[in-house]
Amino acid sequence: MCSKAELLDPGTAFRTYGPGASHRPSPRHRPAAHGILRPEVRVAALYDIHANLPALEAVLREVEAAEPDRIVIGGDAATGPMNAETLDALMALRDRALFVRGNADRWTVEVYDDPASVSPEEEHPGKRAAAWAAGQIGPAQRDFLASFAPTVELEVDGLGRALFCHGSPRSDDEAITAVTPEDRLRRILDGVEELVVVCGHTHVQFDRRLGERRVVNAGSVGMPYEGRPGAHWLLLGPDIELRRTEYDLGAAIERLHATGWPGVEEFLQHSFLEPIDPGWVSEFFERQAQEAESSPPP
């Protein structure tokens, strides 16, 4: 069994940028986004699914009832028990959805293209999960993952322009947490024009303000760190609703076990079997992020 810290190293959840990272952000820079869509829309934001198909299916049923104009899949759709099936379900959304790249999606494409990049002795749980995912998908699903955009911008009913990113506007593996100090948050958001920023990556929902700006974490559909099970997501417009969807965990766990994924027990441990405290998680990730930010570049 992995330690708590190993389980929370988000290859399955979160990894800050730091020495050796390939996506260390530069100041005042963020990757190009999809163009802004008008007119104003209501948006369902589904983040960090991590190939938990039962959770995704439950959320999509509630999304259908809510009738948003757009769905944003906010990254880390892959790396989990049911990769091919989950990606097929997302591909079926077609033009209704926009897709943001997460670090786990990026890793999966990288390993698909170069299987030797992850050795059988790989210690990083996220890279092991990416190697499993890459072996479970085909060329069409690989190309689908590779098509995800770094960020997406939308004009949201009642909220104005909103930026959807995975980790931060600068990087898919930079963390914003509920306890990020305001000075660090200002640095992260430097140059961002949108007054609403929606992120994920840490699997803990929050809704916080920094001056006129609102920074919201959608939480995790498939692998939450919320102190209780459930699938977490957002509904935006005309305000922001932090949503939680309950589903049949017993049946879901049975389906996830049946996949044969070697990492399924670790996957289930702190999200479903012994749900972890979100306050502890936020402090852990924030400490890790600050340590990485203060380290010298490679």
ROZALO-754936 format. One record per atom (N, C-alpha, C, O): residue in one letter; z, x, y. Coordinates in steps of 0.02 Angstrom, whole numbers, plus 32768, in hexadecimal, padded with zeros to 4 digits. Each point is the difference from the previous one (the first is absolute). Layout:
# ROZALO-754936
AZXY ...
***
This chain:
# ROZALO-754936
M8000802A7FC4 M80007FD6803C M8000802C803E M802480328003 C7FB37FBB802F C7FFD8026803E C803F7FF48029 C80217FCC7FF9 S7FEF80638033 S80367FF68030 S7FE97FCE8034 S7FC47FF18006 K806C7FF58021 K7FF07FD18035 K7FCF80208031 K7FD07FE08015 A803C805E7FFE A7FD480228030 A7FB980077FE4 A7FD07FF78025 E802B80197F9B E7FBD80087FE2 E7FDC7FBD7FFF E7FC47FFC800D L80607FCF7FE2 L7FE17FBE7FFE L7FE87FEB8045 L7FCE7FDC8006 L80558039802E L7FEF7FEB8043 L7FCF80308021 L7FF17FF7803A D7FF6803B7FA2 D7FCD802C801B D7FBF7FD97FFD D7FE47FFA7FCA P80037FEC806E P7FCB7FD17FFA P7FBC801E7FF3 P7FD57FFE802C G8022801D7F9C G7FC07FFD7FE0 G7FFE7FBD7FE3 G7FCD7FDE8001 T806D800C7FE5 T80047FB97FF1 T801A7FDC803C T7FFD7FC38002 A801E8060802D A80187FDD803B A7FEF8025803F A7FD77FE88028 F804680537FE5 F7FFA801D8042 F8001804C7FFE F8025801E7FD9 R7FB280008051 R800280498007 R7FF180118048 R7FCC7FED801A T806180348007 T7FF480148045 T7FCF803A8001 T7FF480217FCE Y7FEF7FEA806D Y7FD7803B8007 Y802E803C8009 Y80397FF98014 G7FAE80427FDC G8028803C8006 G7FD8803C7FE8 G7FC37FFB7FF8 P805E803D7FFB P7FDC803C7FEA P7FD77FF27FC2 P80197FE57FCF G7FA8802D8034 G7FD47FF67FC7 G7FDE7FBD7FFF G7FD37FF67FD7 A80417FDB8055 A7FE17FBE8000 A7FBA8005801E A7FF48025802F S7FDE7FB57FB3 S7FBB80038017 S7FF27FD1803A S7FCA8003801E H80667FD17FF3 H7FF47FD08034 H803680038036 H80187FCD8018 R7FFB80717FFC R803080078036 R7FDE7FEA8041 R7FCB801A8011 P80537FB78014 P7FDF7FE7803C P800380318039 P802D802A8004 S7FA37FD08028 S80018028803D S80137FD3803A S7FF37FC47FFE P802C80578037 P80167FD68038 P7FC57FDB801F P7FC880188003 R80487FAA8014 R7FCF7FD78024 R7FC27FF17FD6 R7FCA7FF6801D H803C800A7FA4 H7FC57FF57FD6 H80107FCD7FCA H803480047FE0 R7F9F7FCF8016 R80037FD67FC5 R7FBA7FF57FE7 R7FD180028027 P80267FF27F98 P7FBD7FF67FE6 P7FDF7FC2801E P80227FD38018 A7F9C802D7FE6 A7FDB7FC7801B A800F7FC17FD8 A800780027FC3 A7FFF7FC68061 A80117FC17FE0 A7FC27FD47FFC A7FCD800D8020 H80397FBD7FB7 H7FCF7FCB8005 H80027FE38046 H803380048021 G7F967FDE7FF6 G7FFF7FE28042 G802C7FC38004 G80127FE27FCD I7FFF800B8070 I802A7FC5800B I7FD77FC27FF1 I7FC67FFB8013 L80587FD57FCA L7FDE7FC27FF0 L80197FC9802F L803D7FFA800A R7F967FDF8012 R80107FC78028 R7FDB7FC47FE4 R7FCD800A7FDE P80497FB8802C P80387FEC8029 P8043800F7FDF P8002801E7FCA E80357FCD8057 E8042800D7FE6 E80097FDF7FBC E7FE67FCA7FF3 V803F80577FE2 V80077FE97FBB V804980027FEB V80298022801E R7FE67FB87FAD R803F80077FDD R7FF3802D7FC4 R7FCC7FFD7FE0 V8065802E8011 V7FF580367FCF V803A80027FCE V803A7FFC8013 A7FB580097FAD A803080107FCC A7FF9804B7FF1 A7FC980187FF2 A806F800C8011 A7FFF80487FF4 A8025800F7FBF A803C7FF27FFA L7F9F80297FD5 L801B800F7FBD L7FFB804B7FF6 L7FCA801D7FFE Y807080037FFB Y800380497FFC Y802180167FBE Y80257FDA7FE1 D7FCB8062800C D802380227FC8 D80057FD37FC3 D80377FF17FE7 I7F8F7FFA8001 I7FFD7FD77FC4 I800F80297FC2 I80207FE87FD1 H7FCA8056802E H800C802F7FC9 H7FEF7FE27FBC H802580077FCF A7FA17FD8802F A7FE47FE87FC1 A80307FD27FDA A7FFE7FFE7FC2 N802B7FDE8062 N802B7FCD7FE2 N7FDC7FBD8007 N80097FDC8030 L7FCD80157F9E L7FD57FC58004 L80287FBF8001 L7FEF7FD48028 P804680237FB0 P80267FC28004 P801B7FF28047 P7FFF7FC78017 A8019806D800A A80197FF78044 A7FC77FED802F A80077FD28029 L7FC0804F7FD2 L7FC77FF0802A L7FE97FB97FF5 L7FF27FDC8030 E800A800E7F92 E7FEA7FBC7FF1 E802E7FCD8021 E7FE97FCE801C A8058803F7FE1 A80307FD1801E A7FF87FFD804C A80017FCA801D V7FF780708002 V7FF780018049 V7FBF7FDE8014 V7FFF7FDB8031 L7FCC80327FAB L7FC07FE18012 L80027FB47FFD L7FDE7FDE8025 R804B80077FAE R80087FB77FFE R80217FE88040 R7FEB7FCC801B E804780587FFE E801F7FEC803F E7FD2800D803C E80007FD98030 V7FD9805B7FCC V7FD0800E8035 V7FCD7FC78005 V7FEE7FEA8037 E7FFB7FFE7F90 E7FD17FC78000 E801E7FC48023 E7FDE7FDD8026 A806280167FCD A80217FC7801F A8008800A804C A7FFD7FD08026 A800D806F7FEF A800A800E8047 A7FBE7FFF8027 A80017FF6803D E7FC880137FA2 E7FBD7FFB801D E7FF5802F803C E7FEC7FE98035 P802280587FC3 P7FEF802F8036 P7FB580098006 P7FDA7FF27FD1 D801180278069 D7FB8800E800A D7FEB80417FDF D7FC780077FEB R806780298012 R7FF180417FE3 R803B80177FD5 R80397FED800D I7FB7803C7FC2 I803280227FD8 I7FF6804B800A I7FC880197FFA V806E800B8015 V7FFD80488005 V8027801D7FC5 V803C7FF27FF8 I7FA280347FDE I802180257FCA I80108045801C I7FD380278010 G806E7FE87FF7 G801580388028 G800A80427FDD G8025802B8019 G7FBC7FDE7FAE G800380417FDF G802F80037FC5 G802D7FD77FF9 D7FC8805B7FDD D802380097FC0 D7FF77FC27FD4 D80307FE57FE4 A7F9280068018 A7FEF7FCA7FD1 A8005801A7FB9 A80127FDA7FD2 A7FDD80658024 A7FFF801E7FBD A804080287FF3 A802E80008028 T7FD380217F9F T803880277FE4 T80397FD27FEB T802E7FF38026 G7FCC7FF57F9E G80317FD37FE2 G7FE87FEB7FBC G7FD480217FE3 P80467FA98002 P7FF17FEF7FBB P7FBA7FE37FF3 P7FE2800F7FCD M80047FC88062 M7FC37FD97FF1 M7FCB800F8035 M7FEF7FD48028 N7FF780687FD8 N7FD480168036 N7FBC7FDD8000 N7FEC7FE58033 A7FF2801A7F95 A7FBD7FE17FFD A80047FB68011 A7FD87FE68027 E80587FF77FBC E80077FB8800A E80117FF08048 E7FE77FD0801D T804580588001 T80147FF58045 T7FC5800C802F T7FF57FD8802E L7FE6805D7FC8 L7FC7800E802B L7FCA7FCA7FF9 L7FE07FEE8031 D80167FF97F92 D7FD07FC97FF7 D80167FC38028 D7FD67FDF801F A806B80127FE1 A80187FC68026 A7FF5800A804B A7FEF7FD18024 L801B806C7FF4 L7FF5800E8047 L7FB67FFF8012 L7FED7FE88036 M7FE980317F9E M7FB87FFF800D M7FE77FB88005 M7FD07FF38024 A80507FE07FB7 A7FEB7FBA8001 A800F7FDD8043 A7FE57FCB800D L80448054801D L800E7FE38042 L7FC48006802E L7FFA7FDA8030 R7FDB80557FC2 R7FC2800A8025 R800C8005804C R802B80258016 D7FAE7FB48011 D800180088048 D803F7FE38021 D80098009803C R80217FD67F9F R803D7FE5801C R803280388010 R802D7FF6802A A7FCC80437FB6 A803280358005 A7FE4803F8020 A7FC4800F7FFB L806880168025 L7FF380438019 L8032802E7FDE L80387FEC7FF0 F7FB380528004 F8026802D7FD6 F801180418024 F7FD48022801A V806C7FEF7FE5 V8019803D801E V801180317FC8 V801C7FEC7FCD R7FD38053803B R800D80327FCD R804980178002 R801C800E8035 G80027FF47F90 G8042801E7FF8 G7FFA80447FDF G7FCC80117FE4 N806A8016801F N7FFF80427FE1 N7FF47FFC7FB5 N7FDD802B7FE4 A803E7FA27FFB A7FF67FFA7FB8 A7FB87FEF7FEF A7FE580177FCE D7FFA7FC1805C D7FB97FF17FF6 D7FD780408008 D7FD2800D7FD8 R803E8019805A R7FDD8040800B R8009802F7FC5 R7FD0801E7FE8 W806E7FE88000 W800C802B7FC7 W7FD97FE97FC2 W7FE480297FDC T80197F95801A T7FDC7FE77FC5 T7FB780138002 T7FE380147FCD V7FFD7FE5806D V7FBA80148007 V7FF8804B7FF5 V7FD180167FDF E805D8011803D E7FFB80487FF8 E800580147FB6 E7FDB802B7FE9 V80537FB67FF3 V800780127FB9 V7FC67FE67FD7 V7FEB80207FD0 Y7FFC7FA58041 Y7FC47FE67FDE Y7FC680318007 Y7FDD800D7FCF D801B800E806C D7FC8802E800D D800C80457FE1 D7FD080237FEF D806F7FF0800A D801180427FE5 D803D7FFA7FD2 D8037800F8016 P7FBF7FDB7FAC P80397FF57FD3 P802B803E7FF7 P803C7FFA7FF3 A7FA780408013 A8027803E7FF5 A8030800E8039 A802A802D7FFC S7FD27FAC803B S802C800C8039 S80487FEE7FF1 S802D80158024 V7FDF7FC37FA8 V80447FEF7FEB V800780187FB8 V7FDE7FE77FD3 S805080478022 S8009801C7FBD S802E7FD37FD7 S80257FD8801C P7FDA802F7FA2 P802E7FD97FD6 P8049800E800F P802C7FD87FF0 E7FE28061802F E804580138011 E80137FEC8047 E803580148018 E7FA27FC48009 E800E7FEC8045 E80457FE08005 E80117FD27FDA E801780458056 E80447FE7800A E80047FC78032 E802E7FD87FFD H7FA380258031 H80037FCD8034 H7FF07FBC7FE2 H7FCA7FF67FE4 P80647FDA8020 P7FF57FBF7FDF P7FC47FDB801C P7FDE7FDC7FDB G8015802B8067 G7FC77FDE801D G7FBE801C7FE7 G7FD07FDB7FF5 K802C80678004 K7FC3801E7FE7 K7FF57FED7FB6 K7FC77FF57FEA R807080067FEF R7FF97FE97FBB R7FE77FB87FFF R7FD47FEF7FD7 A80467FE78055 A7FE97FBB8003 A7FB77FFC8014 A7FDB7FD67FE7 A801080558047 A7FBA80018015 A7FD380157FC7 A7FC97FE57FF9 A804E804C7FE0 A7FD780167FC6 A7FF87FC77FCE A7FCA7FF67FE4 W806C7FE58010 W7FFC7FC67FD3 W7FCF7FCD801D W7FD57FE67FDC A8031800A8064 A7FD57FCF8020 A7FB780157FFB A7FD57FD77FF0 A801D8068801E A7FBB80197FFE A7FE27FF87FBB A7FC47FF47FF9 G806580127FD3 G7FE77FF87FBD G7FF77FB87FEA G7FE17FF37FCC Q80387FDE805C Q7FFC7FB97FEE Q7FC97FDB8025 Q7FF17FC77FEF I7FEF80588043 I7FCF7FDE8028 I7FBA801C7FF4 I7FF880367FE3 G7FD67FA48032 G7FBB80157FF9 G7FE080128042 G80227FFF8034 P7F9E80127FCC P7FDE8016803E P80027FCD8039 P800A80138039 A7FEE7FAD7FB8 A80007FCD8035 A80457FFB8021 A80057FF8803C Q802E800D7F9B Q80447FFC801C Q801180408027 Q80227FFD8033 R7FC6803C7FB4 R800A803E8026 R7FDF7FFB8044 R801E80138033 D7FA47FD47FCF D7FDC7FFB8040 D80217FCE802E D80018009803D F801B7FC27FA7 F80257FCF8027 F803C80228022 F800A7FF7803C L801D802E7F9F L80398023801D L7FE980318036 L802080068034 A7FAA801D7FBF A7FE880328030 A7FE77FE18040 A7FFA80228033 S7FF77F9D7FCC S7FE67FDE803B S80367FEB8030 S7FF17FEA8038 F804F801A7FB5 F80367FEA802B F800180288041 F7FF3803C8000 A801B7FA28037 A8000801F8042 A8045801F8010 A80327FE87FE6 P7FD0804C8044 P8041801D8013 P802C7FCD8024 P803D7FFE7FF4 T7FA67FDB8039 T80247FCC8023 T7FD27FC4800C T7FC380067FFA V805B7FC18017 V7FDB7FC48011 V801E7FE28040 V803D80008007 E7F997FE88025 E80177FDF803D E7FE87FB88000 E7FC77FF17FEE L80667FE28025 L7FEF7FB98005 L80217FE2803E L803480178016 E7FAC7FB68005 E801D7FD98036 E80247FC57FDF E7FE07FD57FE2 V8062802A8022 V80287FCF7FDB V80187FC9802E V8017800D8038 D7FE37FB67FB1 D80157FC58026 D804880078018 D802D80097FD7 G7FDE7FF3806A G80428002801D G801E80458008 G803380078021 L7FAF802C7FC1 L801C80438001 L7FD380338023 L801880348016 G7FA87FBC7FF0 G7FD2802F801F G7FE680337FCE G7FFF7FF47FC4 R7FEE80468055 R7FE380347FD5 R8035801E7FD3 R803680128017 A7FBB7FF27FAA A802D801C7FCE A7FDD80377FD9 A7FC57FF97FEE L805F803C8006 L7FE680387FD8 L802380007FBC L803E7FFF7FFC F7F9B80017FCF F801A80027FBC F7FF280467FE3 F7FC780157FFC C806E800D7FF1 C7FFA80427FE2 C802B80017FC0 C80257FD07FF3 H7FD780657FE7 H802980037FC4 H80438022800F H80347FE07FFE G7FCA80608010 G803D80248011 G80107FFB804A G80327FE38014 S7FA2803B8014 S80057FFC8049 S7FB97FFF801B S7FD0800A7FDA P80277FEB8068 P7FBC8002801B P7FDF80447FF8 P7FC380058003 R806580307FF1 R7FE480447FFC R7FF080157FB9 R7FD5802B7FF7 S804C7FB97FD8 S7FFA801B7FBC S80157FCC7FCC S802E7FD8800D D7FB1802A7FB9 D80127FD07FCC D803F80137FDB D80197FDA7FD6 D800380628038 D803E80127FDE D803780178030 D802C80277FEE E7FD07FBF8050 E8037800A8030 E802A7FC18002 E7FE47FC98007 A805D803D7FF4 A802C7FC67FFB A801C7FEA8043 A8014802A8029 I7FEC7F957FE2 I80287FE08034 I80337FD57FDC I7FEF7FD87FD4 T8050802F803D T80357FDB7FDE T80257FD38031 T7FF68004803D A80367FD37FA8 A802A7FD5802A A80308028802A A801A7FE68032 V7FF280597FBC V803180298025 V7FDE803C8021 V8023802F8015 T7F9C7FD17FF1 T7FDD80368024 T801980028048 T7FFD7FCD8023 P801D806D7FF4 P801780048046 P7FC77FF18031 P7FC6800D7FF2 E804C7FD88047 E7FCE7FEB8030 E7FD5803A8018 E7FC57FF7800D D805880457FFA D7FD880388018 D7FCA80137FCD D7FC880108013 R804A7FEF7FAC R7FCD800F7FCD R7FCC7FC87FFD R7FC4800E7FF8 L80527FB4800F L7FD17FC87FFF L7FD08003803A L7FC57FF17FF9 R805380248041 R7FD28007803A R7FCC80367FF2 R7FC57FF78013 R804E803F7FCE R7FCF80347FEF R7FCC7FE67FCF R7FC5800D8008 I80527FCE7FC7 I7FD27FE47FCE I7FCD7FD18021 I7FC580007FEE L80527FD98043 L7FD67FCD801F L7FDC8019803F L7FDE7FD98021 D802A80667FEF D7FE0801B803B D7FB47FF77FFC D7FE180147FCF G80027FCD8063 G7FB87FF48000 G7FEB7FBF7FE1 G7FC57FEE8004 V80697FEE7FDD V7FEF7FBF7FE1 V80027FCA8037 V80327FFA8023 E7F987FE17FE4 E7FFB7FCD8034 E801C7FBD7FEA E80187FDA802A E7FE380167F96 E80157FBF7FE8 E804C7FF68008 E8026802F7FF7 L7FEF7F95801A L80467FF18009 L80227FEA7FC0 L803D7FFB7FFC V7F9C7FF77FD0 V801A7FF07FBE V7FE480327FCF V7FC380087FFA V8069801A7FE1 V7FEC80307FCC V80207FE97FBF V803D7FF87FFB V7F997FFD7FD3 V80177FEB7FBE V7FF7803B7FD0 V7FC9801B7FFA C806C7FF77FE4 C7FFE80387FD2 C801F7FEC7FBD C80147FC77FF6 G7FEF80687FDC G801F7FF57FBE G801D80417FE8 G802680218023 H7FC87FF17F9E H800D80437FE5 H8047800C7FE6 H800980217FCE T80297FC38055 T8046800C7FEC T801D7FC87FD6 T803780067FE6 H7FA47FC28014 H80137FC87FD5 H803E7FDB8017 H80227FE07FD9 V7FEE80258068 V80397FDC801E V7FE77FDB803E V7FE6801F802E Q80217F9F7FD3 Q7FEB7FD98039 Q802D800D803D Q803D800A7FF9 F7FA57FF58042 F80277FFE803D F7FD37FE78039 F7FC380007FFA D805D7FEB803B D7FDD7FE9803C D8029801B803B D80377FE7800D R7FAF804C8015 R8026801F8036 R7FD58007803E R7FC27FFE7FFD R805F800C803C R7FDD8006803F R800E80448020 R8035801D7FF8 L7F997FFB802C L8005803D8028 L7FE07FF08043 L7FC380058007 G80667FE88029 G7FE57FE8803F G7FD87FC07FF4 G80197FD07FE3 E7FA980308035 E7FD57FC67FF6 E7FDF7FFF7FBB E7FE27FCE7FED R802580687FEF R7FDD80067FC0 R802A7FE67FC6 R803D80078001 R7FA37FDB7FCF R80207FE67FC4 R7FE580267FC3 R7FC480037FF6 V806980197FE3 V7FEE80257FC4 V801D7FDC7FC4 V803D7FF57FFC V7F987FF87FD6 V80147FD57FC8 V7FEA80207FBF V7FC780167FF9 N80677FEB7FD6 N7FEF80177FBD N7FF87FC37FD3 N802D7FD67FFD A7F9B80267FE1 A7FF27FC67FD6 A80297FFE7FC0 A80017FCC7FDE G8021806B8011 G802180027FBF G7FCE800B7FC9 G7FC68012800C S804F7FE37FB7 S7FD6800D7FC5 S7FF87FC27FD6 S80317FDF7FED V7F9180118004 V7FF27FC97FD1 V801880117FBA V80207FD87FDF G7FCF8065800B G800880107FB9 G803A802C7FED G801280037FC5 M800D8020806C M803480307FEF M803380038039 M800880358020 P801A7F947FEE P802C7FFC803A P804180287FF7 P801980077FC9 Y80008012806F Y8042801F8003 Y802B7FD68030 Y801180178036 E7FFF7FAD7FB6 E801F7FCF802C E80447FE87FE9 E801D7FD48020 G7FFE80487FAA G80407FEA7FE8 G7FFD7FC27FD4 G80337FEA7FE6 R7F937FFA8012 R7FF47FC67FD5 R7FB77FFE7FEE R7FD680198025 P80197FCB7FA1 P7FBA7FFC7FED P7FDA7FCE802C P801D7FDD8029 G7FA280227FCD G7FD47FD48026 G7FC68027801C G8000803E7FFE A7FCE7F9F801A A7FC5801F801D A80017FF4804C A80047FC78016 H7FFA806E8010 H80097FFD8049 H7FBE800B8024 H7FD8802B7FED W801E7FAE8049 W7FC280048026 W800B7FE18045 W80377FE9800F L7F948017801A L80057FE68044 L7FCD7FC9800C L7FCA80007FE3 L80497FD28049 L7FD07FD0801D L80038007804B L80357FF8801F L7F9280188000 L7FFD800D8047 L7FD67FCC8023 L7FC97FF07FEB G80527FF5804C G7FDF7FCF802A G801B7FBA7FF5 G7FFC7FE57FC9 P801F7FFC806D P8007801B8044 P803C80308009 P800480228033 D80297FE07F9C D803680318001 D7FFB80297FC0 D7FCC80007FDF I80698023800E I800080297FC3 I80367FE57FD1 I803A7FFB8013 E7FB27FF57FB1 E802E7FE87FCC E800680357FC9 E7FCD80137FE2 L807080038010 L800D802B7FC7 L80067FD27FC3 L80307FDA7FFB R7FA1802B7FD8 R7FFE7FD17FC8 R801880227FBF R7FF8803C7FF7 R80247F9C7FDD R801480167FBD R7FED7FCA7FCE R80117FC68009 T7FCB804E7FC4 T7FE97FD27FCC T8024800E7FBF T7FFF80397FE8 E80207F957FFC E801F80077FBE E7FCD7FF07FCA E7FD27FD9800A Y803580477FBD Y7FD57FF27FC7 Y8026800E7FC0 Y8038801A8001 D7FAA7FD47FC7 D802280057FBF D8004804A7FEC D7FD1801C7FE5 L806980028027 L800780487FF4 L7FFF80107FB5 L7FE580337FEC G80387FA27FEC G8000800C7FB8 G7FBA80047FE5 G7FEF802E7FDA A7FE87FA18038 A7FBA80007FE9 A7FDA803B801D A7FD7801E7FDE A80377FF38062 A7FDE8038801F A801280427FDE A7FD380287FF2 I806D7FE28000 I8015803E7FDF I7FE080077FBB I7FEE80377FEB E800C7F917FF3 E7FDF80027FBE E7FB780168006 E7FE880287FD9 R7FF57FBD8059 R7FBB8013800B R7FFA804A8013 R7FD380237FEA L805A7FF48041 L7FFD80458017 L801080317FC8 L7FE180357FFA H804F7FB97FDC H8010802A7FC6 H7FC480067FD1 H7FF580357FE2 A7FE67F958017 A7FC87FFE7FD1 A7FC7802E8012 A7FD4800D7FD8 T802C800D8066 T7FC9802C8015 T800380447FDF T7FCD80227FFA G806D7FF27FEF G800780427FE2 G800680398032 G7FFE803B7FED W80097FB58053 W800780348033 W804180287FF3 W80357FE27FFA P7FC780608002 P803C80287FF2 P80357FFA8036 P803B800C7FF3 G7FB27FE3804A G80307FFD8037 G801D7FBB800D G80207FF68034 V7FD67FDA7F9D V80147FBC800F V804B7FF78008 V80167FD88029 E8012804C7FB1 E80497FF88005 E801980188044 E80297FDE8020 E7FBE805B7FF7 E801380188042 E7FE87FD08037 E80237FF58031 F7FA27FEF7FC5 F7FE37FD0802F F802E7FC48009 F800A7FE78037 L801180017F92 L80287FC38001 L8048800B8018 L80207FD28019 Q7FF9806B7FDF Q8048800C8006 Q801E7FE88042 Q802B7FD58001 H7FBD80498037 H80217FF38040 H7FE37FC68027 H801A7FEF8035 S7FB07FF37FB2 S7FE47FC58021 S80157FBF7FDE S80057FCC8021 F800580367F9D F800A7FC27FDB F804080007FD5 F80257FCE8001 L7FE880677FDB L803980007FD2 L8041800E8023 L80327FDF7FF3 E7FCF80538039 E803B80118029 E7FE980098048 E7FFB80398017 P7FF67F91800C P7FE280058043 P802A802B802F P803D7FF88006 I7FA18035801B I802180338029 I800C7FE68046 I7FDD7FD48018 D805680478009 D80137FEA8043 D7FCD80188034 D7FF2803C8003 P7FF17F978025 P7FCD80158030 P801A802E8037 P7FDB8029801A G80657FCF7FF7 G801D802D8032 G800180487FE8 G7FF0802E8025 W80247FDC7F9C W800080437FE3 W7FB9801C7FFE W7FF5803B8010 V7FDC7F9B7FDD V7FBA80167FFC V7FE780168045 V7FE080358005 S802E7FA4802E S7FE880118043 S801E80428018 S7FDC8029801C E80647FE17FD8 E8020803F8014 E7FE2803B7FDA E7FF48035801C F7FFF7FC17FA3 F7FE480357FD6 F7FBB80148019 F7FF2803B8008 F7FE37F938004 F7FBC800F8016 F7FFF801E8046 F7FD8802D800E E80537FBA801D E8002801B8044 E801680498001 E7FE480298023 R804E7FE77FB6 R801880457FFB R7FC8802D7FE5 R7FF680378019 Q7FE77FB17FB4 Q7FC980277FE3 Q7FC880098033 Q7FE280368004 A800F7F968022 A7FCA80038031 A801180328038 A7FD580278015 Q80697FD78002 Q8013802D8036 Q800180497FE8 Q7FED802D8026 E80287FDF7F9D E7FFE80437FE5 E7FB880197FFC E7FF3803A8011 A7FDF7F9B7FD9 A7FBA80157FFC A7FE2800C8045 A7FDA802F800A E80387FA78026 E7FE580078043 E801780408022 E7FDC801E8027 S80617FF67FCA S801B803D8020 S7FEA80407FDE S800B8036801B S7FD77FC67FAA S7FEA803B7FDD S7FBF801B801F S7FD87FD98019 P801E80687FE7 P7FC3801D801E P7FC37FED7FD7 P80047FF97FC3 P7FC28000805D P7FC27FF27FDC P7FEE803A7FD2 P80138039800E P7FC97FB97FBA P7FEE80357FD2 P7FCF8032801F P7FEB80307FE0 
***
